[in-house]
């Protein structure tokens, strides 16, 4: 999942699982409303738990207007 997100990000596409962080922010995410469902399917914790480990809070509203 992390490698897939990294490859997508490196090619300018939105990530699937929200694992890539840039400048203390989560890189753009495809379908952010369902990101935790996808993360759970591959055994990852919630994106909120993940970003807290990096010292910031995930804000869904910041990702709702992103264009895929």
Short mmCIF file of the C-alpha atoms (twelve columns), coordinates in Angstrom:
data_MODEL
# 
_entry.id   MODEL 
# 
loop_
_atom_site.group_PDB 
_atom_site.id 
_atom_site.type_symbol 
_atom_site.label_atom_id 
_atom_site.label_alt_id 
_atom_site.label_comp_id 
_atom_site.label_asym_id 
_atom_site.label_seq_id 
_atom_site.Cartn_x 
_atom_site.Cartn_y 
_atom_site.Cartn_z 
_atom_site.pdbx_PDB_model_num 
ATOM 1  C CA . UNK A 1  0.000   0.000  0.000   1 
ATOM 2  C CA . UNK A 2  2.779   2.429  0.894   1 
ATOM 3  C CA . UNK A 3  4.710   1.646  -2.277  1 
ATOM 4  C CA . UNK A 4  1.579   2.042  -4.407  1 
ATOM 5  C CA . UNK A 5  0.880   5.439  -2.829  1 
ATOM 6  C CA . UNK A 6  4.494   6.512  -3.340  1 
ATOM 7  C CA . UNK A 7  4.408   5.521  -7.011  1 
ATOM 8  C CA . UNK A 8  1.118   7.358  -7.567  1 
ATOM 9  C CA . UNK A 9  2.426   10.469 -5.831  1 
ATOM 10 C CA . UNK A 10 5.682   10.419 -7.790  1 
ATOM 11 C CA . UNK A 11 3.664   10.426 -11.007 1 
ATOM 12 C CA . UNK A 12 1.366   13.240 -9.840  1 
ATOM 13 C CA . UNK A 13 -1.711  11.122 -9.128  1 
ATOM 14 C CA . UNK A 14 -3.777  11.043 -5.925  1 
ATOM 15 C CA . UNK A 15 -2.817  8.278  -3.534  1 
ATOM 16 C CA . UNK A 16 -5.136  5.471  -2.455  1 
ATOM 17 C CA . UNK A 17 -4.269  4.879  1.218   1 
ATOM 18 C CA . UNK A 18 -3.078  8.288  2.434   1 
ATOM 19 C CA . UNK A 19 0.368   7.094  3.433   1 
ATOM 20 C CA . UNK A 20 2.422   9.833  1.780   1 
ATOM 21 C CA . UNK A 21 3.046   13.015 3.716   1 
ATOM 22 C CA . UNK A 22 4.596   16.187 2.354   1 
ATOM 23 C CA . UNK A 23 5.311   19.376 4.325   1 
ATOM 24 C CA . UNK A 24 3.420   18.169 7.403   1 
ATOM 25 C CA . UNK A 25 0.339   17.405 5.325   1 
ATOM 26 C CA . UNK A 26 -1.159  14.333 3.646   1 
ATOM 27 C CA . UNK A 27 -0.593  14.315 -0.115  1 
ATOM 28 C CA . UNK A 28 -3.836  14.401 -2.151  1 
ATOM 29 C CA . UNK A 29 -6.056  11.327 -1.763  1 
ATOM 30 C CA . UNK A 30 -8.445  9.663  -4.186  1 
ATOM 31 C CA . UNK A 31 -11.907 9.392  -2.569  1 
ATOM 32 C CA . UNK A 32 -10.831 10.697 0.862   1 
ATOM 33 C CA . UNK A 33 -14.217 9.913  2.430   1 
ATOM 34 C CA . UNK A 34 -13.487 6.172  2.136   1 
ATOM 35 C CA . UNK A 35 -9.751  6.236  2.853   1 
ATOM 36 C CA . UNK A 36 -10.116 4.530  6.255   1 
ATOM 37 C CA . UNK A 37 -12.158 1.725  4.699   1 
ATOM 38 C CA . UNK A 38 -9.376  1.089  2.165   1 
ATOM 39 C CA . UNK A 39 -6.716  1.337  4.874   1 
ATOM 40 C CA . UNK A 40 -8.564  -1.247 7.012   1 
ATOM 41 C CA . UNK A 41 -8.797  -3.634 4.050   1 
ATOM 42 C CA . UNK A 42 -4.984  -3.786 3.876   1 
ATOM 43 C CA . UNK A 43 -4.387  -3.860 7.638   1 
ATOM 44 C CA . UNK A 44 -3.530  -0.207 8.226   1 
ATOM 45 C CA . UNK A 45 -4.903  1.859  11.098  1 
ATOM 46 C CA . UNK A 46 -6.960  4.971  10.522  1 
ATOM 47 C CA . UNK A 47 -5.454  7.944  8.780   1 
ATOM 48 C CA . UNK A 48 -6.129  9.985  11.921  1 
ATOM 49 C CA . UNK A 49 -3.916  7.643  13.980  1 
ATOM 50 C CA . UNK A 50 -1.283  7.679  11.250  1 
ATOM 51 C CA . UNK A 51 -1.001  11.463 11.014  1 
ATOM 52 C CA . UNK A 52 -0.838  11.870 14.806  1 
ATOM 53 C CA . UNK A 53 2.393   9.863  14.714  1 
ATOM 54 C CA . UNK A 54 3.768   12.627 12.483  1 
ATOM 55 C CA . UNK A 55 2.582   15.351 14.845  1 
ATOM 56 C CA . UNK A 56 -0.468  16.711 13.061  1 
ATOM 57 C CA . UNK A 57 -4.193  16.055 12.687  1 
ATOM 58 C CA . UNK A 58 -5.827  14.839 9.480   1 
ATOM 59 C CA . UNK A 59 -8.622  17.145 8.348   1 
ATOM 60 C CA . UNK A 60 -10.988 15.500 5.866   1 
ATOM 61 C CA . UNK A 61 -12.381 18.865 4.776   1 
ATOM 62 C CA . UNK A 62 -8.946  19.803 3.422   1 
ATOM 63 C CA . UNK A 63 -9.164  16.869 0.987   1 
ATOM 64 C CA . UNK A 64 -12.787 16.982 -0.141  1 
ATOM 65 C CA . UNK A 65 -12.249 19.543 -2.891  1 
ATOM 66 C CA . UNK A 66 -9.179  17.913 -4.426  1 
ATOM 67 C CA . UNK A 67 -9.499  16.982 -8.074  1 
ATOM 68 C CA . UNK A 68 -8.503  13.420 -8.985  1 
# 
